[in-house]
Amino acid sequence: MRFFQYDNVAEPLLASVAARPEATAVVFKGVSTTYRAMNERVNRFAHLLSDEAGVRPGGKVAYLLANCPEIPEIYYAVQKIGAVAVPLNFKLIGREVGYLVNASGAEVLFFDPRFAAAVAEAAAQFDHGVQLFSVGGPAPLGRDGEALLARCSAEEPALARDGAALSRIQFTGGSTGLPKGAARTHRADLVELASVTISNGMIDNPGSVVLVQCPLEHHGGHSWFTSAFATGAALIICEAFNAERILHDIETYRVTHMILLPPTTYQRLLRCPTIDQFDLSSVRIVQSAAGATTLAMIRAVYERFPNAELNYGWGQSESGTGTSLRITRDLLKTDSPLLGSVGRPMPYAELKVVDEAGRELPCGEVGEALIKTEAAMAGYYGQPELTAAAFTEDGWLRTGDMMMRDAEGYFFIRSRKKDMIKSGGENVFVAEVESVLREHPDIDDCLVFGTSDPVMGEAVACVVQPRPGALLTATTVQNHCKQTIASYKKPRYVVFMDDMGRDSAGKVRKSVIVDYFDAHKDQAAPRFHEKVWDDPEIYLIQVPFSGGTPIGYTNVFYLRTPERGLLVDAGTSHEASFQVLHLALEDLGVDMADTDIFLTHFHIDHLGLAAAVAAPETRIYLSAADEALFRERGAGAYRGTMKDRLQTEGFCHGDIDQLMATDAALIPRVKWPMPDAFVNLADGESFAIGPWTLRVIDTPGHTPGHQCLYVEGAGVMFFGDHVLLNSSPNIAPFPGRPDALGDYLASLDKVAPYAVRAACMAHGFVDVKAQAEALPARLTWLHEHHRHRLDEIGAALRAHPGMTGTEVAKTIHWNIPYDAWDDIPIIQRWIIVGETVAHLDHLVEAGQARREVCGGLHRYFSADGD
């Protein structure tokens, strides 16, 4: 194995740089970087560390980054100069970051500006000097790493070569509640590299295309990105899980190897409604991990990835390597018992099962698994007693996992000896969570353990014994935990028990408590829906929007009757949105064959998932006016309804391009199924859902065909985006509607006479009764708000005649936390200009302003001026 000739884990990368300098090394967010360019960045980081920061061989360099190309760049820079990498989980809170920096002795910390608050909190507890460098832009503290890189040399630094030297301190949780740093040497990581590339087939397929979604700062992430670069592969880095983006990248870049973690992430990918629209035939290896890899998931992988095999197994940060099993289609066809195995030891590793006395057990008996390999850690950094306890006298590593071996040498995991929960791919240790829980003054006792969860695979659960007379809620318990430990460690399920029955020796019967939990689990389960009205039964489903927008989520409402149901709006066409809506409908027992969908308007955060959840029997209601816009513009050009107008209003071409690109990145709409047919109902028409009559009310303004829906006899009004309590609905111009704002103000007056007892609004906090009571005042406020805006714009035109719509927008005071126009996110700039233009249209229609076309641009003047 050629990796054994090296003494530095960066040498395999350098070999790939020499062999394939112009080949693609990294793809991130659609941007490709060659091996030559990547290595130059590595060298600049190396010189920044050695020349600017004064890091010497053996110095510790930490990084707190979400998935990005800078993680491998910093990692290899650290290796080249003989320093030690200390990757940190970016989900950690400040206190935890401070502890790990102190424990490792890191003298440098690279961090993403998004985590500046956590770093600032951590810095307050550093027990030694730590140099801070931001990555990806300036931050309120530390030095701007990117600016410094620009002046650093790209020349190859002198390579440190010592196979016995530490290369990385990989922190894991600890059964004592304190994290442990697995100290790994260059030699160990090189042996691991050889073992992994043989196991996943990269060594035999140089130039593969490898997609990695699991956190690069985890041991598995390091293992796979170093494997990719060591074999000259192109590495596709996923910033976070996004099903559509992953499927797009597989098709576009012809991915051959992929790893998603936790294993349940594959289920989310496979449930994506648009998966059939992508060519996934290039994939040869789908890597997963034991535990949550179910038979159903394996079958689904083979159905969707026609040329792939699934490779999975077991391993640890401490062991470096582990076991591996290539699941062939023949194994699947025969329902082989090996489908429950984690496979055989990977190359350069031995595994055995022993009893409490350390004696090797025969086949079929369960004991603790021990592993011997040169890929194992040197020990736990700075913790000699834990290191001694981790190894036997003859060099076998105690894994803490209970396994059984069969006659053919295949291993099967039976349980964890260590109290560790793997939730959503993150290690959560019971002792740490229990320690935090017991700090709450109203908690007398608790027990923490793992439980199955449809989203996380395994989730943190706890049974809490409250102090007598205390009033505790699950939310109180969870919020208490979030103040001290990372949010992913908090209990997702909380069950209360009056007396856990701890005996005089301080022990409890865990099986009895877990049985009690299981009997009450349904009551503690996280819900994606909430009942908000009784007659008729109405449930709220808060469907999240995609990141990067000011909306947050869409309030989808489900009206249930014994005969038929109705979904009012559907949420946006985005994988995370679909996941929540799907789970909520499933939990509510909704049969979409007996359910119709009423869409208040055609915007994608309301219409997007309608076809994805509809059954063939489902009627989908949408106004004729909004259907015409939907058909004309198409789902892929939502912002297209404004693009031409924006150009005439002085919205610069670069900003329009940025708007379209941002919008496409947020929601790849064209790849989601869209309704083929709608049922159009006119103003005043009605339809029945069970015993209830629902009347349609045309409320143009937010869109030309916006409709509200009134449940007669119940006083329930579904407002869509017509009236919101948390914000003023956006009013923008549409082709063929000369006065959208005038339409909107008239529509406010139209709904005012209705007797509303429950107001169901599409965005913001939901209290349908309280919001109904606040409705008259809100309608008055909306009228006054727009009158004030019209007066403000009129004054601006009198003061500065001849402005474009965009220039007018920049003069207006907007209730948003930005000081400069260019600081406002592009989506909000689009909303602001659209809103301004709608008000200008209203002034023009009312004869209070005039519009002139000058050089292809609209310019506005007060009717009172010249």
Buried (B, 14 or more C-beta within 10 A) or exposed (E): BEBBEBBBBBBBBBBBBEEBBEBBBBBBEEEBBBBBBBBBBBBBBBBBBBBBBEBEEEBBBBBBBBBBBBBBBBBBBBBBBBBBBBBBBBBBBBBBBBBBBBBBBBBBBBBBBBBBBBBBBBBEEBEEEBBBBBBBEBBEBBBBBBEBBEEBEBEBBEBBEBBEBBBBBBBBBBBEBBBBBBBBBBBBBBBBBBBBBBBBBBBEBBBBBBBBBBBBBBBBBBBBBBBBBBBBBBBBBBEEBBBBBBBBBBBEBBBBBBBBBBBBBBBBBBBBBBBEBBEBEBBBBBBBBBBBBBEEBBBBBBEBBEEBBBBBBBBBBBBBBBBBBBBBEEBBEEEEEBBEBBBBBBBBBEBBBBEEEBEEBEEEEBBBBBBBBBBBBBBBBBBEEBBEEBBEEEEBBBBBBBBBBEEEEBBBBBEBBBBBBBBBBBBBBBBBBBBBBEEBEBBBBBBBBBBEBBBBBBBBBBBBBBEEEEEBEBEBBBEBBBEBBBEBBBBBBBBBBEEBBBEEEEEBEEEEBBEBBEEBBEEBBBEBBEEBBEEBBBBBBBBBBBEBBEBEBBBBBBBBBEEBBBBBBBBBBBBBBBBBBBBBBEBBEBEBEBBBBBBBBBBBBBBBBBBBBBEEEBBBBBBEBBBBBBEEBEBBBBBBBBBEBBBBBBBEEEBBEBBBEBBBBBBBBBBBBBBEEBEBBEEEBEBEBBEBEBBBBBBBBBBBBBBBBBBEEBBBBBBBBBBBBEEBBBBBBBEEBEBBBBBBBEBBEBBEEBEBBBBBBBBBEBEBEEBBEBBEEBBEEBBEEBEEBBEBBBEBBBEBBBBBBBBBBBBBEBEEEEEEEEEBBBBBBBBBBBBBBBBBBBBBEEEBBBBEEEEEBBBBBBBEEE
